[in-house]
Amino acid sequence: MRRVLYLIAAAWLAVAAPAMAQAPSASLSGTIVRFDGAVLTVATLDDRSLDVTVPPDLAIGAVADRTLADIKAGDYVGSAAVKGADGKLHALEVHIFAATQRGLGEGHRPMGPPDQTMTNATVAEVVASSGDGTLHLKYKDGEQTILVGPEARIVQFIAGDRNLLKPGAATRVFALKGADGSLTARFVQAEKDGVKPLM
């Protein structure tokens, strides 16, 4: 699970404020304990309870489950993948970006443990077969072919709102760390209609 979280964080860093890449930051997943309109308390997956300040103008995001059939040529996507024994890239996750996010984090780069990558690119072609599929992705300086098996989760980033920040809901938060150790959210993704964020 940890390796997937690292890769997913990279995708969201492209969407979050640029300061995320320049200041100490934290990425946490867990369950919402409470939200008082300003501070979000999260019970994390590693058994901590953390308070995160949520700025009043911060957008709240969510995801909707999708399938390979929902991906079309021309879509802008991100894929966390791992190189298999066959030398090919196998998707761990595929994220369909909103139209307004086109071009964010574009490119192909190594991430985390060896043989793991993140590719943000435009879909040139989708090839579907029984239980599997292939994405041909093109970006400014190159292209990649990624195999998408039934084990890969495919989601679309969608808008949410603060009504999603309720006790018991799953959440994923990226935050900046202050000098005093305080956390200020730069992106919050929350469970919507029973669909949990990328944990």
N, C-alpha and C positions, 0 to 999 in steps of 0.2 A: 504493500500500500504506500509506503513512504516514497518509493521511486516514482509512483504515479503523481503523488502530491507535488513533488519537486517540479515535474514537467508541467503540470497544470498551472502551478504558480507562475511559471515563465510565460504562459499564454496570457494570464491576467495582468502581468506586469506591463504588457504591451497596451492594455486598455486603461490601466490605472494611471494616476498622475505621474509625470516624469520624475518627480522627486523621489518616488519609490526606488528608483535605481541609484539615487545619490545619497540617501540617508539610511541609517539603520532601520530595518523593517522586520516585521513579523508576519507569519502566515499561520492561521489557526483554523481548525475545523472542529465542530462539535454541535452541541444543542443549546439553544437559547434558554437561559434561566429567567431573564427579565429584560425589559426595555422600558426605561422611564421617559423616553422622548429625547434623551441626550446621551445616556450611557447604556451600552449593551453589555450584559453579563453573559459570558459563554462558558459552559461546562465543556472543556476540550476533550478530545479523544484520548489524551494522555493524563486524564484525571486532574486537571487544574481548573480553577475558576478564575477567569480573567475579565476585567472591566475594560471596555473599549469605548472611547468617546466617539460619537457619530455626529459629524458636523451637520447643521440643519439643511444645507444645500446638497448633501451627498446623495447621489443616485443609488437606489437599491436595485440589484440585479437578481435574476433567477434563470433557470434553464428549463427547457422543454425537451422531453425525449423525442428523438427522431430516428429514422432508419436510413440506410444507404439510398433508398428510393427518393428521399427528400433532398438529396444533394444533386445539384445540376451544374453543368458546365457554366463557368462564369461566376459561381459562388466563391466567396472568400472564406477559407477555412483554416483551422489550425489542427495539427495532428501530432500528438505525443506518440512516439514509436520506438521500437527496439529492434535492433538488427538480429535476425534469427540465424540459426546454423546454416541456413541456405543462402546467407549473405543478403537477404532482402529485408526491407523495413516492414515490420508488422505493427499495425496501429494498436495502441493501448486505449487511446481516446481520440475522438474526432469532434471538433467544435465548429459549428457554423456561426460565423460572425454576422452581426447586423450590417446593413449596407453602410451605415455611418462609420463602421470600424474598418472598412476596407483599407488595406495597406499598413495597418498597425502591426509592428513586429515582423514585417515581411522578411522572409529568408529561411535558411536551413542552418541549424546549429546543433552542436553536441550539448547535451544537458545531463547533469547528474552522473550516475554510474556509467562505466564504459558501455558503448554500443547503444546508448539511448539518445534520442534526438527530439527536437521540436521543429516543425516546419509550418510556417504561416505563409500561405500562397493562394493563388487563384486556381480553381479547378479547371483543367483543360479537358479532361475526359473522365467519365465514370463508367466502369465496366462491372456489371453485376453478374453473378453466377449463383448457383445453388449454395446458399449458406455463406458465401464469401463474395468479395468484390475487390476492385482495384481503383485507387484514385491516382490519376496522373496530375501532378501539381506543378505549376510554373510560377516562378518568382523572378525578380529583376536579373539576377545573375546565374540562374540555373533552373533545374527542374528535378523532381523526385517522383518515384513511383512507390506507393504505399499500399500494402495488402491490408484489407479490412475484413477480419474474420468475425464470426458471431459473438465472440467474447469482447469485442471492442464496443465501448459505450459511445453512442453518437448523440450529441445534444446541440440545441440551438440556444444561443444567448438571447434572452428576452428581458424586457423591462419588468420591474416589480415596483413595490412601494412600501412604505413603512408599516402598513398593515400586516406585512408578512413577518415582522419582527415580534413574534409572539412566543410565549413559553412553550417549549416542547418541539419547536420547529428546528430542523437542521440548518446550519449556517456555515458559511465559509467567509473568512475575513482576511483582508490584507491591510496592515496598519503600519504607521510610522512610529518608531520608538522615540520618546522624548529623553532628554538628558536625565530626568528623574525616574525613568523606567515606565512612564505612562504611555498608553497606546492611543493613537488617533486613527480612526479608520480612513482609508483612502478608497476602498471598495468593499462592499458587503453584498454577498450573494446569499439568498435565503430560499428555503423550501417553498414551493408554490404548487397548489393543487396536488399535493402528495408527491411531487417530483423533487427529490433531494438534490442539492448542489453537488458539484464534483468534489467529493470528500477525499 
